Amino acid sequence: MTCSTKKNEYDTIEAAEVALIDTRIRFLGNAAVNVYQCEICGLWHLTSRGVVNVKLQEMIDSGALEEEIKKFEWRERYT
Ligand SMILES: [Zn+2]
C-alpha cells in the first residue's frame, strides 16, 4: 500500500531516524526535524514540523552532526 502523503516511507523508527540525520547532513529537501508514525500507512515518515528529534538534537549538541557535514562536504569536493 502506498501512502497518500507521497512522502518517503520507512519500516522502522530507526530507519527513519537514520534517514532524518542523513537528510540533515546532505541538505536534502526541506529541513526535516523529526520522524513520526503515519496514521494512514503505519510506516514512518520525516516531518519538518514539531519538536526536534532527540537523536538529531544530541548530534547537534555534541557537534557530531557538524563533523558528519564536514566529512560529507569533503567527500563531495575531493572524490
Ligand atoms: Zn504514510
N, CA, C, O and the ligand as a Tripos MOL2 file, in Angstrom:
@<TRIPOS>MOLECULE
protein
  317   315    80     0     0
PROTEIN
NO_CHARGES

@<TRIPOS>ATOM
      1 N           0.8450   -1.2000    0.0000 N.3       1 MET1
      2 CA          0.0000    0.0000    0.0000 C.3       1 MET1
      3 C           0.8830    1.2540    0.0000 C.2       1 MET1
      4 O           1.7960    1.3860    0.8150 O.2       1 MET1
      5 N           0.5980    2.1520   -0.9120 N.am      2 THR2
      6 CA          1.3580    3.3920   -0.9810 C.3       2 THR2
      7 C           0.6130    4.4890   -0.2370 C.2       2 THR2
      8 O          -0.5910    4.6800   -0.4050 O.2       2 THR2
      9 N           1.3490    5.1860    0.5710 N.am      3 CYS3
     10 CA          0.7430    6.2330    1.3880 C.3       3 CYS3
     11 C           0.3800    7.4350    0.5310 C.2       3 CYS3
     12 O           1.1390    7.8270   -0.3550 O.2       3 CYS3
     13 N          -0.7780    8.0140    0.7980 N.am      4 SER4
     14 CA         -1.2510    9.1540    0.0020 C.3       4 SER4
     15 C          -0.4680   10.4230    0.2740 C.2       4 SER4
     16 O          -0.5870   11.3990   -0.4670 O.2       4 SER4
     17 N           0.3370   10.4180    1.3370 N.am      5 THR5
     18 CA          1.1190   11.6190    1.6120 C.3       5 THR5
     19 C           2.2810   11.7630    0.6290 C.2       5 THR5
     20 O           2.8830   12.8310    0.5200 O.2       5 THR5
     21 N           2.5940   10.6620   -0.0960 N.am      6 LYS6
     22 CA          3.6610   10.6500   -1.1030 C.3       6 LYS6
     23 C           5.0500   10.9230   -0.5020 C.2       6 LYS6
     24 O           6.0020   11.2340   -1.2190 O.2       6 LYS6
     25 N           5.1360   10.8030    0.7790 N.am      7 LYS7
     26 CA          6.4390   11.0020    1.4080 C.3       7 LYS7
     27 C           7.1960    9.6860    1.3990 C.2       7 LYS7
     28 O           6.6130    8.6170    1.2230 O.2       7 LYS7
     29 N           8.5200    9.7840    1.5930 N.am      8 ASN8
     30 CA          9.3020    8.5610    1.7430 C.3       8 ASN8
     31 C           8.8150    7.8000    2.9690 C.2       8 ASN8
     32 O           8.4470    8.3880    3.9870 O.2       8 ASN8
     33 N           8.8220    6.4790    2.8440 N.am      9 GLU9
     34 CA          8.3380    5.6310    3.9330 C.3       9 GLU9
     35 C           9.4860    4.8100    4.4970 C.2       9 GLU9
     36 O          10.3610    4.3620    3.7570 O.2       9 GLU9
     37 N           9.4790    4.6200    5.7850 N.am     10 TYR10
     38 CA         10.4860    3.7930    6.4360 C.3      10 TYR10
     39 C           9.7750    2.7840    7.3300 C.2      10 TYR10
     40 O           8.8090    3.1130    8.0180 O.2      10 TYR10
     41 N          10.2770    1.5350    7.3060 N.am     11 ASP11
     42 CA          9.6220    0.4550    8.0380 C.3      11 ASP11
     43 C           9.7200    0.6180    9.5450 C.2      11 ASP11
     44 O           8.8140    0.2280   10.2820 O.2      11 ASP11
     45 N          10.8280    1.1990    9.9990 N.am     12 THR12
     46 CA         11.0510    1.3030   11.4430 C.3      12 THR12
     47 C          11.4350    2.7220   11.8260 C.2      12 THR12
     48 O          11.8650    3.5100   10.9840 O.2      12 THR12
     49 N          11.2750    3.0360   13.0950 N.am     13 ILE13
     50 CA         11.6830    4.3590   13.5870 C.3      13 ILE13
     51 C          13.1860    4.5260   13.4340 C.2      13 ILE13
     52 O          13.6670    5.6260   13.1630 O.2      13 ILE13
     53 N          13.9370    3.4300   13.6090 N.am     14 GLU14
     54 CA         15.3920    3.5030   13.4780 C.3      14 GLU14
     55 C          15.7840    3.9020   12.0460 C.2      14 GLU14
     56 O          16.6510    4.7520   11.8480 O.2      14 GLU14
     57 N          15.1450    3.2850   11.0680 N.am     15 ALA15
     58 CA         15.4400    3.5920    9.6650 C.3      15 ALA15
     59 C          15.0720    5.0390    9.3490 C.2      15 ALA15
     60 O          15.7830    5.7240    8.6150 O.2      15 ALA15
     61 N          13.9560    5.4940    9.9100 N.am     16 ALA16
     62 CA         13.5160    6.8660    9.6690 C.3      16 ALA16
     63 C          14.4860    7.8610   10.3020 C.2      16 ALA16
     64 O          14.7580    8.9160    9.7280 O.2      16 ALA16
     65 N          15.0040    7.5280   11.4790 N.am     17 GLU17
     66 CA         15.9500    8.4310   12.1510 C.3      17 GLU17
     67 C          17.2760    8.5070   11.3950 C.2      17 GLU17
     68 O          17.8860    9.5720   11.3020 O.2      17 GLU17
     69 N          17.7140    7.3690   10.8580 N.am     18 VAL18
     70 CA         18.9300    7.3670   10.0320 C.3      18 VAL18
     71 C          18.7200    8.2770    8.8240 C.2      18 VAL18
     72 O          19.5950    9.0690    8.4730 O.2      18 VAL18
     73 N          17.5540    8.1550    8.1910 N.am     19 ALA19
     74 CA         17.2370    8.9740    7.0180 C.3      19 ALA19
     75 C          17.1410   10.4480    7.3910 C.2      19 ALA19
     76 O          17.5850   11.3150    6.6380 O.2      19 ALA19
     77 N          16.5640   10.7270    8.5510 N.am     20 LEU20
     78 CA         16.4390   12.1040    9.0360 C.3      20 LEU20
     79 C          17.8230   12.7410    9.1760 C.2      20 LEU20
     80 O          18.0620   13.8490    8.6950 O.2      20 LEU20
     81 N          18.7130   12.0330    9.8310 N.am     21 ILE21
     82 CA         20.0680   12.5510   10.0590 C.3      21 ILE21
     83 C          20.8140   12.6820    8.7320 C.2      21 ILE21
     84 O          21.5330   13.6560    8.5070 O.2      21 ILE21
     85 N          20.6330   11.6880    7.8530 N.am     22 ASP22
     86 CA         21.2740   11.7420    6.5410 C.3      22 ASP22
     87 C          20.7840   12.9570    5.7400 C.2      22 ASP22
     88 O          21.5590   13.6200    5.0500 O.2      22 ASP22
     89 N          19.4810   13.2290    5.8490 N.am     23 THR23
     90 CA         18.9040   14.3800    5.1580 C.3      23 THR23
     91 C          19.5370   15.6740    5.6400 C.2      23 THR23
     92 O          19.8230   16.5710    4.8480 O.2      23 THR23
     93 N          19.7550   15.7610    6.9520 N.am     24 ARG24
     94 CA         20.3690   16.9730    7.5110 C.3      24 ARG24
     95 C          21.8240   17.1100    7.0610 C.2      24 ARG24
     96 O          22.2950   18.2160    6.7950 O.2      24 ARG24
     97 N          22.5290   15.9850    6.9780 N.am     25 ILE25
     98 CA         23.9340   16.0130    6.5700 C.3      25 ILE25
     99 C          24.0480   16.4630    5.1100 C.2      25 ILE25
    100 O          24.9270   17.2540    4.7690 O.2      25 ILE25
    101 N          23.1790   15.9680    4.2720 N.am     26 ARG26
    102 CA         23.2710   16.2370    2.8340 C.3      26 ARG26
    103 C          22.4660   17.4490    2.3930 C.2      26 ARG26
    104 O          22.4770   17.7980    1.2120 O.2      26 ARG26
    105 N          21.7650   18.0990    3.3210 N.am     27 PHE27
    106 CA         20.9180   19.2510    2.9940 C.3      27 PHE27
    107 C          19.9050   18.9150    1.9070 C.2      27 PHE27
    108 O          19.6570   19.7170    1.0070 O.2      27 PHE27
    109 N          19.3310   17.7400    1.9960 N.am     28 LEU28
    110 CA         18.3480   17.3310    1.0020 C.3      28 LEU28
    111 C          16.9600   17.8320    1.3870 C.2      28 LEU28
    112 O          16.5560   17.7590    2.5470 O.2      28 LEU28
    113 N          16.2470   18.3380    0.4010 N.am     29 GLY29
    114 CA         14.8550   18.7030    0.6000 C.3      29 GLY29
    115 C          14.6750   19.7420    1.6870 C.2      29 GLY29
    116 O          15.5840   20.5270    1.9560 O.2      29 GLY29
    117 N          13.5270   19.7530    2.3050 N.am     30 ASN30
    118 CA         13.2910   20.7070    3.3850 C.3      30 ASN30
    119 C          13.9560   20.2080    4.6650 C.2      30 ASN30
    120 O          14.3610   19.0500    4.7630 O.2      30 ASN30
    121 N          14.0540   21.0820    5.6120 N.am     31 ALA31
    122 CA         14.7760   20.7460    6.8340 C.3      31 ALA31
    123 C          13.8950   19.9330    7.7750 C.2      31 ALA31
    124 O          13.2500   20.4790    8.6700 O.2      31 ALA31
    125 N          13.8760   18.6290    7.5590 N.am     32 ALA32
    126 CA         13.1170   17.7550    8.4490 C.3      32 ALA32
    127 C          13.7320   17.7890    9.8380 C.2      32 ALA32
    128 O          14.9540   17.8210    9.9890 O.2      32 ALA32
    129 N          12.8790   17.7820   10.8450 N.am     33 VAL33
    130 CA         13.3740   17.8310   12.2190 C.3      33 VAL33
    131 C          13.0360   16.5890   13.0250 C.2      33 VAL33
    132 O          13.6330   16.3400   14.0720 O.2      33 VAL33
    133 N          12.0780   15.8100   12.5380 N.am     34 ASN34
    134 CA         11.6940   14.6510   13.3330 C.3      34 ASN34
    135 C          11.0330   13.5870   12.4550 C.2      34 ASN34
    136 O          10.7970   13.7920   11.2650 O.2      34 ASN34
    137 N          10.7460   12.4520   13.0780 N.am     35 VAL35
    138 CA         10.0690   11.3560   12.3960 C.3      35 VAL35
    139 C           8.7310   11.1140   13.0990 C.2      35 VAL35
    140 O           8.5680   11.4350   14.2760 O.2      35 VAL35
    141 N           7.7810   10.5440   12.3600 N.am     36 TYR36
    142 CA          6.5040   10.2130   13.0000 C.3      36 TYR36
    143 C           5.9060    8.9920   12.3190 C.2      36 TYR36
    144 O           6.1710    8.7220   11.1480 O.2      36 TYR36
    145 N           5.0880    8.2550   13.0810 N.am     37 GLN37
    146 CA          4.4130    7.0910   12.5160 C.3      37 GLN37
    147 C           3.0990    7.5500   11.9050 C.2      37 GLN37
    148 O           2.2740    8.1960   12.5510 O.2      37 GLN37
    149 N           2.9360    7.1930   10.6410 N.am     38 CYS38
    150 CA          1.7960    7.6580    9.8570 C.3      38 CYS38
    151 C           0.5200    6.9230   10.2400 C.2      38 CYS38
    152 O           0.5250    5.7060   10.4250 O.2      38 CYS38
    153 N          -0.5710    7.6690   10.3590 N.am     39 GLU39
    154 CA         -1.8660    7.0640   10.6870 C.3      39 GLU39
    155 C          -2.4510    6.3300    9.4840 C.2      39 GLU39
    156 O          -3.2880    5.4420    9.6430 O.2      39 GLU39
    157 N          -2.0120    6.6990    8.2850 N.am     40 ILE40
    158 CA         -2.5800    6.1060    7.0680 C.3      40 ILE40
    159 C          -1.8980    4.7920    6.7240 C.2      40 ILE40
    160 O          -2.5630    3.7700    6.5580 O.2      40 ILE40
    161 N          -0.5670    4.8140    6.6170 N.am     41 CYS41
    162 CA          0.1480    3.6260    6.1560 C.3      41 CYS41
    163 C           0.8130    2.8620    7.3000 C.2      41 CYS41
    164 O           1.2390    1.7230    7.1090 O.2      41 CYS41
    165 N           0.9080    3.4650    8.4770 N.am     42 GLY42
    166 CA          1.5130    2.7690    9.6090 C.3      42 GLY42
    167 C           3.0300    2.7740    9.5850 C.2      42 GLY42
    168 O           3.6730    2.2940   10.5180 O.2      42 GLY42
    169 N           3.6070    3.3190    8.5110 N.am     43 LEU43
    170 CA          5.0620    3.3960    8.4000 C.3      43 LEU43
    171 C           5.5280    4.7570    8.9160 C.2      43 LEU43
    172 O           4.7380    5.5870    9.3650 O.2      43 LEU43
    173 N           6.8480    4.9470    8.8330 N.am     44 TRP44
    174 CA          7.4350    6.1680    9.4000 C.3      44 TRP44
    175 C           7.8170    7.1600    8.3020 C.2      44 TRP44
    176 O           8.3650    6.7780    7.2670 O.2      44 TRP44
    177 N           7.5260    8.4110    8.5380 N.am     45 HIS45
    178 CA          7.8810    9.4930    7.6170 C.3      45 HIS45
    179 C           8.7020   10.5420    8.3620 C.2      45 HIS45
    180 O           8.7680   10.5520    9.5920 O.2      45 HIS45
    181 N           9.3340   11.4320    7.5720 N.am     46 LEU46
    182 CA         10.0200   12.5860    8.1500 C.3      46 LEU46
    183 C           9.0650   13.7760    8.1620 C.2      46 LEU46
    184 O           8.1760   13.8750    7.3170 O.2      46 LEU46
    185 N           9.2510   14.6680    9.1160 N.am     47 THR47
    186 CA          8.4380   15.8790    9.1720 C.3      47 THR47
    187 C           9.2990   17.0780    9.5160 C.2      47 THR47
    188 O          10.2760   16.9620   10.2560 O.2      47 THR47
    189 N           8.9330   18.2260    8.9780 N.am     48 SER48
    190 CA          9.6610   19.4620    9.2880 C.3      48 SER48
    191 C           8.9460   20.2400   10.3880 C.2      48 SER48
    192 O           9.3820   21.3230   10.7790 O.2      48 SER48
    193 N           7.8470   19.6780   10.8820 N.am     49 ARG49
    194 CA          7.1000   20.3600   11.9490 C.3      49 ARG49
    195 C           7.3230   19.6680   13.2900 C.2      49 ARG49
    196 O           7.7450   18.5120   13.3440 O.2      49 ARG49
    197 N           7.0350   20.3900   14.3660 N.am     50 GLY50
    198 CA          7.1120   19.8050   15.6930 C.3      50 GLY50
    199 C           8.4820   19.9440   16.3180 C.2      50 GLY50
    200 O           9.3130   20.7370   15.8760 O.2      50 GLY50
    201 N           8.7000   19.1500   17.3630 N.am     51 VAL51
    202 CA          9.9420   19.2520   18.1250 C.3      51 VAL51
    203 C          11.0640   18.5230   17.3890 C.2      51 VAL51
    204 O          10.8160   17.6620   16.5450 O.2      51 VAL51
    205 N          12.2950   18.8820   17.7220 N.am     52 VAL52
    206 CA         13.4570   18.2460   17.1110 C.3      52 VAL52
    207 C          13.6520   16.8570   17.7150 C.2      52 VAL52
    208 O          13.5760   16.6720   18.9300 O.2      52 VAL52
    209 N          13.9030   15.8970   16.8450 N.am     53 ASN53
    210 CA         14.1580   14.5220   17.2570 C.3      53 ASN53
    211 C          15.3150   14.4640   18.2640 C.2      53 ASN53
    212 O          16.3110   15.1730   18.1180 O.2      53 ASN53
    213 N          15.1720   13.6150   19.2790 N.am     54 VAL54
    214 CA         16.1590   13.5450   20.3600 C.3      54 VAL54
    215 C          17.5410   13.1510   19.8400 C.2      54 VAL54
    216 O          18.5440   13.7510   20.2260 O.2      54 VAL54
    217 N          17.5950   12.1430   18.9650 N.am     55 LYS55
    218 CA         18.8920   11.7030   18.4290 C.3      55 LYS55
    219 C          19.5390   12.7960   17.5850 C.2      55 LYS55
    220 O          20.7510   13.0050   17.6400 O.2      55 LYS55
    221 N          18.7060   13.4950   16.7970 N.am     56 LEU56
    222 CA         19.2250   14.5820   15.9750 C.3      56 LEU56
    223 C          19.7400   15.7100   16.8630 C.2      56 LEU56
    224 O          20.8110   16.2630   16.6140 O.2      56 LEU56
    225 N          18.9730   16.0500   17.9020 N.am     57 GLN57
    226 CA         19.3800   17.1160   18.8180 C.3      57 GLN57
    227 C          20.6940   16.7610   19.5130 C.2      57 GLN57
    228 O          21.5540   17.6220   19.7030 O.2      57 GLN57
    229 N          20.8460   15.4940   19.8910 N.am     58 GLU58
    230 CA         22.0900   15.0470   20.5310 C.3      58 GLU58
    231 C          23.2750   15.2190   19.5900 C.2      58 GLU58
    232 O          24.3570   15.6320   20.0090 O.2      58 GLU58
    233 N          23.0630   14.9000   18.3180 N.am     59 MET59
    234 CA         24.1370   15.0460   17.3290 C.3      59 MET59
    235 C          24.4880   16.5150   17.1070 C.2      59 MET59
    236 O          25.6540   16.8570   16.9090 O.2      59 MET59
    237 N          23.4690   17.3860   17.1400 N.am     60 ILE60
    238 CA         23.7100   18.8170   17.0060 C.3      60 ILE60
    239 C          24.4870   19.3260   18.2180 C.2      60 ILE60
    240 O          25.4860   20.0300   18.0710 O.2      60 ILE60
    241 N          24.0220   18.9640   19.4190 N.am     61 ASP61
    242 CA         24.6280   19.4570   20.6630 C.3      61 ASP61
    243 C          26.0680   18.9880   20.8200 C.2      61 ASP61
    244 O          26.9220   19.7430   21.2840 O.2      61 ASP61
    245 N          26.3380   17.7510   20.4350 N.am     62 SER62
    246 CA         27.6730   17.1790   20.6350 C.3      62 SER62
    247 C          28.6550   17.5980   19.5390 C.2      62 SER62
    248 O          29.8610   17.3770   19.6560 O.2      62 SER62
    249 N          28.1210   18.2100   18.4660 N.am     63 GLY63
    250 CA         28.9760   18.5810   17.3500 C.3      63 GLY63
    251 C          29.1600   17.4600   16.3440 C.2      63 GLY63
    252 O          29.8430   17.6380   15.3350 O.2      63 GLY63
    253 N          28.5560   16.3000   16.6040 N.am     64 ALA64
    254 CA         28.7020   15.1470   15.7130 C.3      64 ALA64
    255 C          28.0860   15.4180   14.3380 C.2      64 ALA64
    256 O          28.6030   14.9610   13.3180 O.2      64 ALA64
    257 N          26.9850   16.1610   14.3200 N.am     65 LEU65
    258 CA         26.3430   16.4660   13.0430 C.3      65 LEU65
    259 C          27.2580   17.3550   12.1940 C.2      65 LEU65
    260 O          27.4270   17.1360   10.9950 O.2      65 LEU65
    261 N          27.8380   18.3570   12.8470 N.am     66 GLU66
    262 CA         28.7820   19.2530   12.1810 C.3      66 GLU66
    263 C          29.9420   18.4620   11.5670 C.2      66 GLU66
    264 O          30.3590   18.7200   10.4380 O.2      66 GLU66
    265 N          30.4560   17.4900   12.3400 N.am     67 GLU67
    266 CA         31.5510   16.6480   11.8560 C.3      67 GLU67
    267 C          31.1330   15.8620   10.6180 C.2      67 GLU67
    268 O          31.8770   15.7750    9.6410 O.2      67 GLU67
    269 N          29.9320   15.2910   10.6740 N.am     68 GLU68
    270 CA         29.4290   14.4980    9.5450 C.3      68 GLU68
    271 C          29.2340   15.3750    8.3100 C.2      68 GLU68
    272 O          29.4980   14.9430    7.1880 O.2      68 GLU68
    273 N          28.7670   16.6160    8.5230 N.am     69 ILE69
    274 CA         28.5710   17.5440    7.4040 C.3      69 ILE69
    275 C          29.9230   17.8710    6.7700 C.2      69 ILE69
    276 O          30.0440   17.9100    5.5460 O.2      69 ILE69
    277 N          30.9350   18.1040    7.5990 N.am     70 LYS70
    278 CA         32.2730   18.3950    7.0790 C.3      70 LYS70
    279 C          32.8100   17.2190    6.2650 C.2      70 LYS70
    280 O          33.3740   17.4030    5.1860 O.2      70 LYS70
    281 N          32.6270   16.0020    6.8000 N.am     71 LYS71
    282 CA         33.0800   14.7910    6.0870 C.3      71 LYS71
    283 C          32.3700   14.6680    4.7470 C.2      71 LYS71
    284 O          32.9830   14.3460    3.7300 O.2      71 LYS71
    285 N          31.0600   14.9320    4.7660 N.am     72 PHE72
    286 CA         30.2800   14.8250    3.5400 C.3      72 PHE72
    287 C          30.7500   15.8460    2.5060 C.2      72 PHE72
    288 O          30.9170   15.5190    1.3310 O.2      72 PHE72
    289 N          30.9600   17.0810    2.9500 N.am     73 GLU73
    290 CA         31.4120   18.1370    2.0320 C.3      73 GLU73
    291 C          32.7910   17.8160    1.4720 C.2      73 GLU73
    292 O          33.0800   18.0870    0.3060 O.2      73 GLU73
    293 N          33.6400   17.2350    2.3190 N.am     74 TRP74
    294 CA         34.9850   16.8600    1.8820 C.3      74 TRP74
    295 C          34.8970   15.8030    0.7790 C.2      74 TRP74
    296 O          35.5730   15.8970   -0.2450 O.2      74 TRP74
    297 N          34.0540   14.8000    1.0080 N.am     75 ARG75
    298 CA         33.8920   13.7270    0.0100 C.3      75 ARG75
    299 C          33.3470   14.2790   -1.3000 C.2      75 ARG75
    300 O          33.7770   13.8760   -2.3800 O.2      75 ARG75
    301 N          32.4000   15.2010   -1.1960 N.am     76 GLU76
    302 CA         31.8060   15.8010   -2.3930 C.3      76 GLU76
    303 C          32.8650   16.5410   -3.2180 C.2      76 GLU76
    304 O          32.8380   16.5400   -4.4480 O.2      76 GLU76
    305 N          33.7820   17.1620   -2.5080 N.am     77 ARG77
    306 CA         34.7610   18.0140   -3.1580 C.3      77 ARG77
    307 C          35.9260   17.2130   -3.7710 C.2      77 ARG77
    308 O          36.4170   17.5430   -4.8510 O.2      77 ARG77
    309 N          36.3560   16.1640   -3.0680 N.am     78 TYR78
    310 CA         37.6100   15.5190   -3.4550 C.3      78 TYR78
    311 C          37.4540   14.0910   -3.9570 C.2      78 TYR78
    312 O          38.4510   13.4600   -4.3100 O.2      78 TYR78
    313 N          36.2530   13.5690   -4.0010 N.am     79 THR79
    314 CA         36.1110   12.2060   -4.5180 C.3      79 THR79
    315 C          35.1320   12.1710   -5.6750 C.2      79 THR79
    316 O          34.8840   11.1060   -6.2410 O.2      79 THR79
    317 ZN          2.0620    7.2980    5.4760 Zn       80 ZN80
@<TRIPOS>BOND
     1     1     2 1
     2     2     3 1
     3     3     4 2
     4     3     5 am
     5     5     6 1
     6     6     7 1
     7     7     8 2
     8     7     9 am
     9     9    10 1
    10    10    11 1
    11    11    12 2
    12    11    13 am
    13    13    14 1
    14    14    15 1
    15    15    16 2
    16    15    17 am
    17    17    18 1
    18    18    19 1
    19    19    20 2
    20    19    21 am
    21    21    22 1
    22    22    23 1
    23    23    24 2
    24    23    25 am
    25    25    26 1
    26    26    27 1
    27    27    28 2
    28    27    29 am
    29    29    30 1
    30    30    31 1
    31    31    32 2
    32    31    33 am
    33    33    34 1
    34    34    35 1
    35    35    36 2
    36    35    37 am
    37    37    38 1
    38    38    39 1
    39    39    40 2
    40    39    41 am
    41    41    42 1
    42    42    43 1
    43    43    44 2
    44    43    45 am
    45    45    46 1
    46    46    47 1
    47    47    48 2
    48    47    49 am
    49    49    50 1
    50    50    51 1
    51    51    52 2
    52    51    53 am
    53    53    54 1
    54    54    55 1
    55    55    56 2
    56    55    57 am
    57    57    58 1
    58    58    59 1
    59    59    60 2
    60    59    61 am
    61    61    62 1
    62    62    63 1
    63    63    64 2
    64    63    65 am
    65    65    66 1
    66    66    67 1
    67    67    68 2
    68    67    69 am
    69    69    70 1
    70    70    71 1
    71    71    72 2
    72    71    73 am
    73    73    74 1
    74    74    75 1
    75    75    76 2
    76    75    77 am
    77    77    78 1
    78    78    79 1
    79    79    80 2
    80    79    81 am
    81    81    82 1
    82    82    83 1
    83    83    84 2
    84    83    85 am
    85    85    86 1
    86    86    87 1
    87    87    88 2
    88    87    89 am
    89    89    90 1
    90    90    91 1
    91    91    92 2
    92    91    93 am
    93    93    94 1
    94    94    95 1
    95    95    96 2
    96    95    97 am
    97    97    98 1
    98    98    99 1
    99    99   100 2
   100    99   101 am
   101   101   102 1
   102   102   103 1
   103   103   104 2
   104   103   105 am
   105   105   106 1
   106   106   107 1
   107   107   108 2
   108   107   109 am
   109   109   110 1
   110   110   111 1
   111   111   112 2
   112   111   113 am
   113   113   114 1
   114   114   115 1
   115   115   116 2
   116   115   117 am
   117   117   118 1
   118   118   119 1
   119   119   120 2
   120   119   121 am
   121   121   122 1
   122   122   123 1
   123   123   124 2
   124   123   125 am
   125   125   126 1
   126   126   127 1
   127   127   128 2
   128   127   129 am
   129   129   130 1
   130   130   131 1
   131   131   132 2
   132   131   133 am
   133   133   134 1
   134   134   135 1
   135   135   136 2
   136   135   137 am
   137   137   138 1
   138   138   139 1
   139   139   140 2
   140   139   141 am
   141   141   142 1
   142   142   143 1
   143   143   144 2
   144   143   145 am
   145   145   146 1
   146   146   147 1
   147   147   148 2
   148   147   149 am
   149   149   150 1
   150   150   151 1
   151   151   152 2
   152   151   153 am
   153   153   154 1
   154   154   155 1
   155   155   156 2
   156   155   157 am
   157   157   158 1
   158   158   159 1
   159   159   160 2
   160   159   161 am
   161   161   162 1
   162   162   163 1
   163   163   164 2
   164   163   165 am
   165   165   166 1
   166   166   167 1
   167   167   168 2
   168   167   169 am
   169   169   170 1
   170   170   171 1
   171   171   172 2
   172   171   173 am
   173   173   174 1
   174   174   175 1
   175   175   176 2
   176   175   177 am
   177   177   178 1
   178   178   179 1
   179   179   180 2
   180   179   181 am
   181   181   182 1
   182   182   183 1
   183   183   184 2
   184   183   185 am
   185   185   186 1
   186   186   187 1
   187   187   188 2
   188   187   189 am
   189   189   190 1
   190   190   191 1
   191   191   192 2
   192   191   193 am
   193   193   194 1
   194   194   195 1
   195   195   196 2
   196   195   197 am
   197   197   198 1
   198   198   199 1
   199   199   200 2
   200   199   201 am
   201   201   202 1
   202   202   203 1
   203   203   204 2
   204   203   205 am
   205   205   206 1
   206   206   207 1
   207   207   208 2
   208   207   209 am
   209   209   210 1
   210   210   211 1
   211   211   212 2
   212   211   213 am
   213   213   214 1
   214   214   215 1
   215   215   216 2
   216   215   217 am
   217   217   218 1
   218   218   219 1
   219   219   220 2
   220   219   221 am
   221   221   222 1
   222   222   223 1
   223   223   224 2
   224   223   225 am
   225   225   226 1
   226   226   227 1
   227   227   228 2
   228   227   229 am
   229   229   230 1
   230   230   231 1
   231   231   232 2
   232   231   233 am
   233   233   234 1
   234   234   235 1
   235   235   236 2
   236   235   237 am
   237   237   238 1
   238   238   239 1
   239   239   240 2
   240   239   241 am
   241   241   242 1
   242   242   243 1
   243   243   244 2
   244   243   245 am
   245   245   246 1
   246   246   247 1
   247   247   248 2
   248   247   249 am
   249   249   250 1
   250   250   251 1
   251   251   252 2
   252   251   253 am
   253   253   254 1
   254   254   255 1
   255   255   256 2
   256   255   257 am
   257   257   258 1
   258   258   259 1
   259   259   260 2
   260   259   261 am
   261   261   262 1
   262   262   263 1
   263   263   264 2
   264   263   265 am
   265   265   266 1
   266   266   267 1
   267   267   268 2
   268   267   269 am
   269   269   270 1
   270   270   271 1
   271   271   272 2
   272   271   273 am
   273   273   274 1
   274   274   275 1
   275   275   276 2
   276   275   277 am
   277   277   278 1
   278   278   279 1
   279   279   280 2
   280   279   281 am
   281   281   282 1
   282   282   283 1
   283   283   284 2
   284   283   285 am
   285   285   286 1
   286   286   287 1
   287   287   288 2
   288   287   289 am
   289   289   290 1
   290   290   291 1
   291   291   292 2
   292   291   293 am
   293   293   294 1
   294   294   295 1
   295   295   296 2
   296   295   297 am
   297   297   298 1
   298   298   299 1
   299   299   300 2
   300   299   301 am
   301   301   302 1
   302   302   303 1
   303   303   304 2
   304   303   305 am
   305   305   306 1
   306   306   307 1
   307   307   308 2
   308   307   309 am
   309   309   310 1
   310   310   311 1
   311   311   312 2
   312   311   313 am
   313   313   314 1
   314   314   315 1
   315   315   316 2
@<TRIPOS>SUBSTRUCTURE
     1 MET1         2 RESIDUE 1 A MET
     2 THR2         6 RESIDUE 1 A THR
     3 CYS3        10 RESIDUE 1 A CYS
     4 SER4        14 RESIDUE 1 A SER
     5 THR5        18 RESIDUE 1 A THR
     6 LYS6        22 RESIDUE 1 A LYS
     7 LYS7        26 RESIDUE 1 A LYS
     8 ASN8        30 RESIDUE 1 A ASN
     9 GLU9        34 RESIDUE 1 A GLU
    10 TYR10       38 RESIDUE 1 A TYR
    11 ASP11       42 RESIDUE 1 A ASP
    12 THR12       46 RESIDUE 1 A THR
    13 ILE13       50 RESIDUE 1 A ILE
    14 GLU14       54 RESIDUE 1 A GLU
    15 ALA15       58 RESIDUE 1 A ALA
    16 ALA16       62 RESIDUE 1 A ALA
    17 GLU17       66 RESIDUE 1 A GLU
    18 VAL18       70 RESIDUE 1 A VAL
    19 ALA19       74 RESIDUE 1 A ALA
    20 LEU20       78 RESIDUE 1 A LEU
    21 ILE21       82 RESIDUE 1 A ILE
    22 ASP22       86 RESIDUE 1 A ASP
    23 THR23       90 RESIDUE 1 A THR
    24 ARG24       94 RESIDUE 1 A ARG
    25 ILE25       98 RESIDUE 1 A ILE
    26 ARG26      102 RESIDUE 1 A ARG
    27 PHE27      106 RESIDUE 1 A PHE
    28 LEU28      110 RESIDUE 1 A LEU
    29 GLY29      114 RESIDUE 1 A GLY
    30 ASN30      118 RESIDUE 1 A ASN
    31 ALA31      122 RESIDUE 1 A ALA
    32 ALA32      126 RESIDUE 1 A ALA
    33 VAL33      130 RESIDUE 1 A VAL
    34 ASN34      134 RESIDUE 1 A ASN
    35 VAL35      138 RESIDUE 1 A VAL
    36 TYR36      142 RESIDUE 1 A TYR
    37 GLN37      146 RESIDUE 1 A GLN
    38 CYS38      150 RESIDUE 1 A CYS
    39 GLU39      154 RESIDUE 1 A GLU
    40 ILE40      158 RESIDUE 1 A ILE
    41 CYS41      162 RESIDUE 1 A CYS
    42 GLY42      166 RESIDUE 1 A GLY
    43 LEU43      170 RESIDUE 1 A LEU
    44 TRP44      174 RESIDUE 1 A TRP
    45 HIS45      178 RESIDUE 1 A HIS
    46 LEU46      182 RESIDUE 1 A LEU
    47 THR47      186 RESIDUE 1 A THR
    48 SER48      190 RESIDUE 1 A SER
    49 ARG49      194 RESIDUE 1 A ARG
    50 GLY50      198 RESIDUE 1 A GLY
    51 VAL51      202 RESIDUE 1 A VAL
    52 VAL52      206 RESIDUE 1 A VAL
    53 ASN53      210 RESIDUE 1 A ASN
    54 VAL54      214 RESIDUE 1 A VAL
    55 LYS55      218 RESIDUE 1 A LYS
    56 LEU56      222 RESIDUE 1 A LEU
    57 GLN57      226 RESIDUE 1 A GLN
    58 GLU58      230 RESIDUE 1 A GLU
    59 MET59      234 RESIDUE 1 A MET
    60 ILE60      238 RESIDUE 1 A ILE
    61 ASP61      242 RESIDUE 1 A ASP
    62 SER62      246 RESIDUE 1 A SER
    63 GLY63      250 RESIDUE 1 A GLY
    64 ALA64      254 RESIDUE 1 A ALA
    65 LEU65      258 RESIDUE 1 A LEU
    66 GLU66      262 RESIDUE 1 A GLU
    67 GLU67      266 RESIDUE 1 A GLU
    68 GLU68      270 RESIDUE 1 A GLU
    69 ILE69      274 RESIDUE 1 A ILE
    70 LYS70      278 RESIDUE 1 A LYS
    71 LYS71      282 RESIDUE 1 A LYS
    72 PHE72      286 RESIDUE 1 A PHE
    73 GLU73      290 RESIDUE 1 A GLU
    74 TRP74      294 RESIDUE 1 A TRP
    75 ARG75      298 RESIDUE 1 A ARG
    76 GLU76      302 RESIDUE 1 A GLU
    77 ARG77      306 RESIDUE 1 A ARG
    78 TYR78      310 RESIDUE 1 A TYR
    79 THR79      314 RESIDUE 1 A THR
    80 ZN80       317 GROUP 0 **** ****
